[in-house]
């Protein structure tokens, strides 16, 4: 499918028709080229182009980007539309993104429906607009709006686009409205390319570059897009278009675009397997525990219209739970996400109680109580008794054994883990932990909740830390090892921020609280490999009461006012411990820090893959990006590993074994990939 053409009097109707969102592939470009010729043959007084279904057009078909560009190229299609003597009117019925917006910008007029959006999100795929967006947008809406649109890729709503000058009108029925435009008026509209470019505005370019340095550090495409816009101001249109095209073609072959496209499609592939049964209708949800996580989960469900029974142990607990949810509602109102009515309706859907019978009809219960096995088993026994035998019982535990929890219930097949990430109503990752006996119906229910909450669902097997926390624990261990052997926490954090994380591991630990890591390490004492080097620095911090930001001091000091300062006492701690351990400390440079922390994660992640805890390398990419802040423009941990290349990784880990053969024991999957000449994305057990 590509486009349909229909004549009605002197009007030609062209409909972009490539379900589900009218991505613009070769066939559609050919169809549009044909439509231009058809309209001229028929000597129409206008062509009205619109989209079939819910979208106008989602942009160029990103699946074509891996191969060589195929003619007709989209910029040529846009030029043909724009220069035709038959004027085209874009009736923007839905999202017009990337190439979809560029087709609209090449039309003589643009009329949008009230729900339409127009955007140039190419940088989110690591490229720049490649069909005139960098040159046409600024001619229509001026430099500042165009730079903002292109550099950050945020689409404009119809009313915003009208205000910015990108479109001529917002109409309930844009096709009808386009049909009623006066022909003479239409003929008088100057084609976009003939409009003069805006004057150069140094302040605008300085401002956008400063914003990009803060919001998109490390990303190449946004800066290149700004460059092409700036150069376009002084080039003639054709030269500017050639520059834009060359830049687009160069970037689409680059690592960052490949990584961002990988993430785009991996996120959309995170769907329930086709053989899962349909899930029970989620008419309501029970949540056990109204603490930070429970309140966040409850609020997420409430916000999507689900009634929630929030179960607590006593009246105080109920009061605290209501207050915690109330705070989230208040935040929602303050941020304008909740209207007055919305707030009232949401509060009305919440029942906080100690009475489990109130949750009797819930098809799903999510336990989010204290991370203690006995506490959880007691709760599951109550849920078992109070809810229907068909109800699915989920635990939000972040590391406890889901199978052990399930074993305490009458029917372990209805138990699974649903591991949310704090803040539960914001973080998109949802680890669906599949117990040994979790039924397909239980899994389907987890997916259904994930879809409802717009989460990125990833199935994990049962082990300590499932996928994400297990990999993260190696990241933390490697960081503490580098700290012990030579660097400071702030040097480690700076290295990882420059690698692309929003925050380094020490600042993250200070935010989440050092007591969490301490409890995890104590839990692992009994099963830890006695031959594995143990770094005591985080324990020392705990013993010193340096629990992080919440107490004003952790790896950093927080003197008040929001900032953090390096703490020489912490740096000295490593000197002291290293001295006791007889360690000759080494000054690591940034590259060495990044290498150690990323290779430690990659090595552990390939074990996670080997053991079937994760079902694919792409799933590990989703977990690391959506749950732990791995830079999306590096494609997630395993995609990044494949850009390094398995042979290089094996060589470097082998070299590091000289420092510590236990910590750097090579994962069998890495060895297997090296032997079979496979990438991690290609690996599967033979
Ligand atoms: N290319 C290929 N497939 C696409 C696609 C695209 N641009 N957009 C969506 N799909 C697929 C998607 O993979 C999924 O497939 C299905 O459509 C539904 O998508 C020259 C170079 C439009 C807001 O960056 O933002 O134009 O999983 O699940 O939630 O300058 O899709 O069903 O098999 O996301 O309703 C610029 C990307 C491209 C927009 C709809 N365009 N798409 O969201 O559905 S580069 C974009 C989106 C470009 C030009 C440049 C969203 C959406 P499947 P979905 P949705």
Boltz pocket constraint, residues with backbone or C-beta under 6 A from the ligand:
constraints:
  - pocket:
      binder: B
      contacts: [[A, 20], [A, 21], [A, 23], [A, 55], [A, 58], [A, 59], [A, 60], [A, 61], [A, 62], [A, 63], [A, 74], [A, 95], [A, 97], [A, 98], [A, 99], [A, 100], [A, 102], [A, 121], [A, 122], [A, 124], [A, 125], [A, 127], [A, 128], [A, 129], [A, 130], [A, 131], [A, 133], [A, 264], [A, 265], [A, 268], [A, 269]]
      max_distance: 6.0
